[in-house]
């Protein structure tokens, strides 16, 4: 019995010793283990909390985000030249538009004076400054942020109180002739002349014949008539409107204007001297100029019996100020 008791006590002692060993862990070891586990979790936590660098492009008029860039994914920081080229291409398409979508750049439609002497407002010129936009995106690409489109809107360069006086004096005029017996051509000249009549061209304003006149198609009343295409005279809807654009050119060419776009016909035309024509085609070739004469003026287009006269008029107070071509 004594031996059994001793064996039992020994067993209990061993069990107690073992239990004590398990319970009495080294505090330093526990701290190291906790720190190790914490260190292992931190990178994963930081990675989850990190947000990607983004640049949001905002339309200042509508207030919405139209495009979001992730610079690092696009190569910023590794190949900034290539990254910038991509931004430049995007900015160019955004400003000028594509075949599928119009751009932010908008040509102005000029103000005009109606039959009651009242000003009918057109639409202002809008330009998206591409270089400025690219620079703003590049600056924001390092840390991310928001970029507002740099849109510049230009109102017509004349004062409202001067509009009623712009009809006072003729400062330039040009007349061309056509066969009034050709019905289609005559109608087309009348319609296009009416479209540019009483248009106000302010100081530094841009004038676009195509934008002002609009489509020369059947839907707008234009008729079949001869027109020059690829060096040949063929029948086409709207034939004759080039006489209107050419007559306008010869009138404004007497003043201080800068030409933005002007083209010659592929054949010689009989209504103006050689080299004095300005051919147009809606959606294609245009006649465009900027008024650098130093004063606003009014375009008058008058159709008579076989004649088309374009006059450039202004107010008496501007007559001495308006610059002429040298």
Phi, psi and omega in degrees: 000320180298318180295317178298320180296317179297319178297318179296318179295321179298317178298318179295321180296317179296320181293317180295320180295319180294317179297319180296322179296322181289321185282325184270073179282155178286119180303323181296321180295320180296317180297316179299319181295317179297316179297322180295316179294319180297317180297322181292328182279332187300312180301320180295321180293315179298319180298322180290325183279336182293132178257145180291149176285123180230152174240117179262129178261125188244138173280117185292336181277314182271338178080007182258157177277122183260344182200142176234128178251145169246092188308315184296322179291335182268002176103004179296135182095339178252314179219080185294332180294312179295320179299316180296322179298322177294319179294320179297317179297316179297316181297322179296314179293324180295321181284310187274336182089173178232181178297330183269334188218131178291153180269180179284333178296131179226128173286147179283150166254128188290153170292157178215164178255126182275184183296343179262007179081010180265147179280126174258116185289140174267214177236143183285163176279134180237130179232129171265115182284104186296313183297318180296319179297316180299316181297321179294320178294318179298318180296322182280347187289338181291315184241352183089168179151196183241136179237126178267135181300128177280086181261133180240121183252128182246117175281162180297142186274061173211159178268143183304323182289345180272345187303315184291346182258355185290353181265005192287314185229146177269124180252348177199148182204149176210139182236137173234166185235151177212166180277106183294346179282347177270100191299313184298311181296318179300316179298318181294322177294317180298315182295315181290326177293320178297325182293330180261354182290138177065025176276136178265127176244103183285175178298128180069005177293150172262139176242128176242122180298313182297318180294321182287317184279321181086189183296133177259066183239178182298325180299335180256016173092001182283150187240165178293139177195165181293139174215156182271121177225122178053043175081007180231151174269119180229164177280135179202154178292128177094004178303129181118340181292338178292337175292324177293314180294323180289323177294319176299315179303313183292338176281307184289340180293348177277350182250173179280083176239154175252133181271129178266322180206131178203137183226151175265157174293161176276354176226164177282133179255153187267349186271349174222158177299158180303132180084002181250023181257163178218094183282150180221159176201118185301128184086357180226239182295140184228162171245115184227141176214164175242134181283101177250023183283346179094001180207151176288152176217167182245136177264127175243128178239116188241121179258125177249201178279089181083015179227149174230121179241129174248123178246144173250120184239159176207178180279159182301324183290341179262351187304318181280348183265334187292131183276143178254157176294140179275000000 
